[in-house]
Amino acid sequence: MKKVIAVVAILLSFALNANAQEVKTVSLEQTKGEFTQKKISLKEGTYIFEIANKNVGHDVGFVLTEKGKIEAEHHIKEAYVTSLVKNNTKSTTKEVVLKKGEYVYFCPLNPTPQYTLTVE
């Protein structure tokens, strides 16, 4: 009986941890020279970014980095799309863990301005 209770307790613990670390999807779309979402506010957590190419006419990408650190060595590599986003398609990033702070996102291939992403 003790073994059954221990197994149930372990399974319940895993289930609670899985719910606590829920991955959310943030959908963004690019048109020629811009993202349609100009500013984003999120809570701390784990996110996947889904990037849509809305008739830009060529492949696009996605860069996310801490505000003030836009050089390539500071980019959040998990936030790169897993494949370039072809015209009128979508692509996603890997899971990205975001802590409180200010970030910027942009596309150097489109190219777009830098937009603010705030994590509270």
KOLNUDO-488159 format. One record per residue: chain; x, y, z of N, C-alpha, C in turn; residue in one letter. Coordinates in nm, 4 decimals, padded with zeros to 6 digits. Example, Ala and Ser with C-alpha at 12.3 -4.5 7.8 and 13.67 -1.06 7.14 Angstrom:
# residues 2
REC  chain      n_c1      n_c2      n_c3     ca_c1     ca_c2     ca_c3      c_c1      c_c2      c_c3  resn
REC      A   01.3190  -00.5690   00.7800   01.2300  -00.4500   00.7800   01.3200  -00.3300   00.7800     A
REC      A   01.2850  -00.2250   00.7080   01.3670  -00.1060   00.7140   01.2900   00.0030   00.7870     S
END
This chain:
# residues 120
REC  chain      n_c1      n_c2      n_c3     ca_c1     ca_c2     ca_c3      c_c1      c_c2      c_c3  resn
REC      A   00.0821  -00.1196   00.0000   00.0000   00.0000   00.0000   00.0867   00.1263   00.0000     M
REC      A   00.1965   00.1240   00.0766   00.2851   00.2400   00.0815   00.3451   00.2683  -00.0556     K
REC      A   00.3764   00.1599  -00.1295   00.4337   00.1771  -00.2634   00.3327   00.2419  -00.3576     K
REC      A   00.2080   00.2033  -00.3491   00.1035   00.2608  -00.4337   00.0881   00.4100  -00.4035     V
REC      A   00.0870   00.4460  -00.2776   00.0748   00.5864  -00.2389   00.1954   00.6655  -00.2893     I
REC      A   00.3136   00.6085  -00.2784   00.4347   00.6764  -00.3246   00.4298   00.6986  -00.4759     A
REC      A   00.3845   00.5984  -00.5507   00.3751   00.6115  -00.6964   00.2728   00.7180  -00.7341     V
REC      A   00.1590   00.7191  -00.6679   00.0558   00.8200  -00.6950   00.1098   00.9594  -00.6630     V
REC      A   00.1809   00.9734  -00.5537   00.2379   01.1031  -00.5162   00.3385   01.1503  -00.6203     A
REC      A   00.4218   01.0603  -00.6715   00.5208   01.0967  -00.7736   00.4504   01.1387  -00.9019     I
REC      A   00.3506   01.0638  -00.9443   00.2774   01.0986  -01.0661   00.2062   01.2326  -01.0522     L
REC      A   00.1485   01.2580  -00.9379   00.0811   01.3853  -00.9135   00.1814   01.5010  -00.9176     L
REC      A   00.2988   01.4787  -00.8629   00.4033   01.5807  -00.8654   00.4442   01.6144  -01.0081     S
REC      A   00.4627   01.5118  -01.0934   00.4963   01.5359  -01.2334   00.3854   01.6130  -01.3047     F
REC      A   00.2618   01.5787  -01.2782   00.1487   01.6466  -01.3426   00.1439   01.7937  -01.3010     A
REC      A   00.1663   01.8236  -01.1759   00.1647   01.9621  -01.1299   00.2802   02.0417  -01.1903     L
REC      A   00.3983   01.9817  -01.2004   00.5121   02.0500  -01.2618   00.4873   02.0779  -01.4086     N
REC      A   00.4267   01.9853  -01.4796   00.3981   02.0054  -01.6223   00.3025   02.1222  -01.6412     A
REC      A   00.2012   02.1333  -01.5562   00.1068   02.2441  -01.5661   00.1717   02.3763  -01.5293     N
REC      A   00.2643   02.3761  -01.4343   00.3286   02.4991  -01.3904   00.4206   02.5555  -01.4981     A
REC      A   00.4706   02.4711  -01.5865   00.5637   02.5147  -01.6891   00.4983   02.5140  -01.8274     Q
REC      A   00.3765   02.5623  -01.8333   00.3023   02.5649  -01.9584   00.3715   02.6541  -02.0613     E
REC      A   00.3832   02.6039  -02.1821   00.4434   02.6802  -02.2913   00.3316   02.7496  -02.3679     V
REC      A   00.3460   02.8804  -02.3839   00.2453   02.9591  -02.4555   00.3001   02.9980  -02.5923     K
REC      A   00.2103   03.0148  -02.6880   00.2488   03.0557  -02.8225   00.2121   03.2018  -02.8443     T
REC      A   00.3078   03.2773  -02.8986   00.2857   03.4171  -02.9351   00.2893   03.4229  -03.0876     V
REC      A   00.1783   03.4625  -03.1478   00.1699   03.4705  -03.2935   00.1979   03.6134  -03.3395     S
REC      A   00.2922   03.6259  -03.4311   00.3282   03.7556  -03.4885   00.3230   03.7440  -03.6398     L
REC      A   00.2870   03.8539  -03.7063   00.2883   03.8513  -03.8519   00.3672   03.9685  -03.9072     E
REC      A   00.4346   03.9406  -04.0176   00.5111   04.0432  -04.0860   00.4461   04.0742  -04.2204     Q
REC      A   00.4393   04.2030  -04.2496   00.4043   04.2503  -04.3824   00.5295   04.3210  -04.4351     T
REC      A   00.5232   04.3801  -04.5520   00.6422   04.4430  -04.6082   00.6952   04.5523  -04.5159     K
REC      A   00.8153   04.5282  -04.4614   00.8850   04.6273  -04.3807   00.8386   04.6461  -04.2385     G
REC      A   00.7457   04.5616  -04.1899   00.7000   04.5805  -04.0517   00.6319   04.4568  -03.9958     E
REC      A   00.6256   04.4523  -03.8635   00.5410   04.3574  -03.7923   00.4077   04.4276  -03.7692     F
REC      A   00.2974   04.3549  -03.7728   00.1682   04.4178  -03.7470   00.1495   04.4443  -03.5971     T
REC      A   00.2173   04.3669  -03.5103   00.2135   04.3898  -03.3663   00.3330   04.4784  -03.3312     Q
REC      A   00.3052   04.5989  -03.2852   00.4103   04.6984  -03.2612   00.4706   04.6916  -03.1215     K
REC      A   00.4003   04.6318  -03.0261   00.4478   04.6236  -02.8890   00.3798   04.5050  -02.8223     K
REC      A   00.4556   04.4311  -02.7410   00.4017   04.3131  -02.6743   00.4359   04.3197  -02.5263     I
REC      A   00.3411   04.2807  -02.4410   00.3648   04.2656  -02.2972   00.3294   04.1223  -02.2592     S
REC      A   00.4219   04.0556  -02.1902   00.4031   03.9169  -02.1497   00.4402   03.9002  -02.0033     L
REC      A   00.3979   03.7904  -01.9450   00.4390   03.7511  -01.8107   00.5650   03.6641  -01.8246     K
REC      A   00.6424   03.6543  -01.7166   00.7563   03.5635  -01.7186   00.7068   03.4241  -01.7531     E
REC      A   00.7852   03.3516  -01.8318   00.7457   03.2164  -01.8666   00.8159   03.1662  -01.9906     G
REC      A   00.7641   03.0558  -02.0410   00.8214   02.9898  -02.1578   00.7269   03.0089  -02.2758     T
REC      A   00.7846   03.0512  -02.3870   00.7055   03.0856  -02.5053   00.7655   03.0247  -02.6312     Y
REC      A   00.6782   03.0012  -02.7276   00.7169   02.9707  -02.8658   00.6590   03.0838  -02.9491     I
REC      A   00.7392   03.1390  -03.0390   00.6925   03.2458  -03.1264   00.6600   03.1851  -03.2622     F
REC      A   00.5388   03.2146  -03.3107   00.4961   03.1711  -03.4433   00.4965   03.2949  -03.5324     E
REC      A   00.5777   03.2902  -03.6373   00.5951   03.4054  -03.7248   00.5270   03.3761  -03.8582     I
REC      A   00.4384   03.4660  -03.8989   00.3676   03.4525  -04.0269   00.4222   03.5558  -04.1259     A
REC      A   00.4460   03.5111  -04.2469   00.4898   03.5980  -04.3567   00.3665   03.6285  -04.4412     N
REC      A   00.3143   03.7494  -04.4260   00.1925   03.7898  -04.4970   00.2277   03.8664  -04.6242     K
REC      A   00.2619   03.7911  -04.7266   00.2860   03.8452  -04.8602   00.3997   03.9479  -04.8658     N
REC      A   00.5074   03.9204  -04.7903   00.6243   04.0085  -04.7945   00.6919   03.9981  -04.9313     V
REC      A   00.6844   03.8806  -04.9937   00.7428   03.8630  -05.1260   00.8763   03.7904  -05.1243     G
REC      A   00.9300   03.7647  -05.0035   01.0544   03.6885  -04.9884   01.0585   03.6312  -04.8466     H
REC      A   01.1587   03.5479  -04.8192   01.1717   03.4866  -04.6874   01.1957   03.5917  -04.5796     D
REC      A   01.1424   03.5646  -04.4587   01.1661   03.6504  -04.3436   01.2134   03.5649  -04.2271     V
REC      A   01.2581   03.6313  -04.1222   01.3043   03.5634  -04.0017   01.2534   03.6336  -03.8780     G
REC      A   01.3225   03.6127  -03.7663   01.2811   03.6721  -03.6398   01.4019   03.6777  -03.5478     F
REC      A   01.4243   03.7937  -03.4874   01.5314   03.8115  -03.3898   01.4701   03.8678  -03.2629     V
REC      A   01.5068   03.8094  -03.1495   01.4667   03.8578  -03.0184   01.5928   03.8723  -02.9350     L
REC      A   01.6077   03.9859  -02.8687   01.7264   04.0110  -02.7881   01.6922   04.1096  -02.6774     T
REC      A   01.7777   04.1154  -02.5749   01.7570   04.2139  -02.4693   01.7718   04.3534  -02.5276     E
REC      A   01.6918   04.4455  -02.4773   01.6972   04.5835  -02.5245   01.8384   04.6381  -02.5049     K
REC      A   01.8904   04.7049  -02.6081   02.0233   04.7621  -02.6026   02.1348   04.6678  -02.6421     G
REC      A   02.1022   04.5414  -02.6708   02.2031   04.4411  -02.7082   02.1624   04.3758  -02.8399     K
REC      A   02.1651   04.4520  -02.9490   02.1129   04.3996  -03.0755   02.2167   04.3276  -03.1615     I
REC      A   02.3435   04.3282  -03.1194   02.4458   04.2592  -03.1969   02.4190   04.1088  -03.1952     E
REC      A   02.4601   04.0414  -03.3009   02.4292   03.8993  -03.3193   02.4725   03.8123  -03.2015     A
REC      A   02.5825   03.8461  -03.1370   02.6284   03.7617  -03.0260   02.5347   03.7679  -02.9063     E
REC      A   02.4451   03.8654  -02.9014   02.3497   03.8772  -02.7913   02.2108   03.8239  -02.8251     H
REC      A   02.1873   03.7867  -02.9502   02.0559   03.7351  -02.9883   02.0218   03.6121  -02.9058     H
REC      A   01.8932   03.5960  -02.8759   01.8455   03.4752  -02.8084   01.8287   03.3696  -02.9171     I
REC      A   01.9248   03.2786  -02.9248   01.9313   03.1831  -03.0365   01.8080   03.0929  -03.0444     K
REC      A   01.7484   03.0578  -02.9285   01.6277   02.9740  -02.9296   01.5105   03.0462  -02.9952     E
REC      A   01.5205   03.1796  -03.0058   01.4116   03.2584  -03.0646   01.4241   03.2729  -03.2157     A
REC      A   01.5309   03.2204  -03.2740   01.5372   03.2187  -03.4203   01.4320   03.1198  -03.4705     Y
REC      A   01.3679   03.1511  -03.5828   01.2738   03.0543  -03.6401   01.3513   02.9293  -03.6816     V
REC      A   01.2854   02.8146  -03.6719   01.3528   02.6888  -03.7024   01.3808   02.6736  -03.8513     T
REC      A   01.3069   02.7481  -03.9335   01.3366   02.7572  -04.0771   01.2872   02.8934  -04.1241     S
REC      A   01.3531   02.9483  -04.2268   01.3102   03.0771  -04.2790   01.1621   03.0712  -04.3149     L
REC      A   01.0932   03.1825  -04.2962   00.9486   03.1868  -04.3197   00.9254   03.2297  -04.4643     V
REC      A   00.8881   03.1348  -04.5450   00.8640   03.1623  -04.6870   00.7372   03.2454  -04.7043     K
REC      A   00.7236   03.3069  -04.8201   00.6096   03.3932  -04.8489   00.4778   03.3213  -04.8227     N
REC      A   00.3897   03.3858  -04.7474   00.2557   03.3350  -04.7144   00.2557   03.2023  -04.6405     N
REC      A   00.3574   03.1817  -04.5545   00.3618   03.0632  -04.4678   00.3948   03.1085  -04.3264     T
REC      A   00.4073   03.0112  -04.2357   00.4432   03.0372  -04.0963   00.5583   02.9462  -04.0560     K
REC      A   00.6314   02.9888  -03.9547   00.7358   02.9065  -03.8942   00.7397   02.9403  -03.7458     S
REC      A   00.7965   02.8520  -03.6660   00.8021   02.8739  -03.5221   00.9463   02.8716  -03.4721     T
REC      A   00.9614   02.9206  -03.3497   01.0899   02.9164  -03.2810   01.0922   02.7937  -03.1908     T
REC      A   01.2052   02.7716  -03.1281   01.2118   02.6741  -03.0198   01.1498   02.7395  -02.8965     K
REC      A   01.1466   02.6679  -02.7845   01.0956   02.7251  -02.6601   01.1936   02.8296  -02.6094     E
REC      A   01.1403   02.9443  -02.5688   01.2199   03.0564  -02.5203   01.1729   03.0908  -02.3798     V
REC      A   01.2646   03.0884  -02.2833   01.2324   03.1255  -02.1460   01.2606   03.2750  -02.1301     V
REC      A   01.1564   03.3498  -02.0945   01.1692   03.4945  -02.0788   01.1587   03.5335  -01.9319     L
REC      A   01.2556   03.6118  -01.8866   01.2579   03.6671  -01.7512   01.2133   03.8126  -01.7580     K
REC      A   01.1831   03.8716  -01.6424   01.1418   04.0117  -01.6380   01.2465   04.1001  -01.7049     K
REC      A   01.1976   04.1975  -01.7822   01.2877   04.2905  -01.8479   01.2308   04.3389  -01.9793     G
REC      A   01.3132   04.4164  -02.0509   01.2726   04.4672  -02.1810   01.3567   04.4028  -02.2896     E
REC      A   01.2889   04.3665  -02.3952   01.3503   04.3020  -02.5101   01.3095   04.3800  -02.6348     Y
REC      A   01.3778   04.3526  -02.7448   01.3339   04.4035  -02.8744   01.3254   04.2863  -02.9711     V
REC      A   01.2340   04.2977  -03.0672   01.2233   04.1983  -03.1735   01.2204   04.2708  -03.3066     Y
REC      A   01.2744   04.2035  -03.4083   01.2829   04.2634  -03.5417   01.3177   04.1558  -03.6426     F
REC      A   01.3136   04.1928  -03.7692   01.3548   04.1026  -03.8768   01.4563   04.1754  -03.9643     C
REC      A   01.5808   04.1288  -03.9672   01.6808   04.1922  -04.0523   01.6632   04.1583  -04.2004     P
REC      A   01.5847   04.0567  -04.2314   01.5647   04.0162  -04.3709   01.4545   04.0947  -04.4391     L
REC      A   01.3615   04.1495  -04.3598   01.2446   04.2171  -04.4173   01.2766   04.3577  -04.4688     N
REC      A   01.3576   04.4417  -04.4147   01.3885   04.4625  -04.2725   01.2803   04.5445  -04.2037     P
REC      A   01.2703   04.5251  -04.0710   01.1682   04.5946  -03.9926   01.2346   04.6844  -03.8887     T
REC      A   01.1569   04.7772  -03.8308   01.2074   04.8504  -03.7138   01.2215   04.7532  -03.5960     P
REC      A   01.2789   04.8013  -03.4870   01.2855   04.7248  -03.3628   01.1626   04.7579  -03.2795     Q
REC      A   01.0944   04.6526  -03.2354   00.9734   04.6690  -03.1553   01.0003   04.6210  -03.0129     Y
REC      A   00.9241   04.6750  -02.9165   00.9448   04.6445  -02.7748   00.8604   04.5269  -02.7295     T
REC      A   00.9249   04.4364  -02.6548   00.8576   04.3272  -02.5865   00.8939   04.3422  -02.4390     L
REC      A   00.7932   04.3644  -02.3551   00.8144   04.3825  -02.2114   00.7671   04.2580  -02.1380     T
REC      A   00.8515   04.2078  -02.0480   00.8143   04.0932  -01.9653   00.8024   04.1422  -01.8218     V
REC      A   00.6833   04.1214  -01.7657   00.6538   04.1682  -01.6290   00.6681   04.0566  -01.5288     E
END
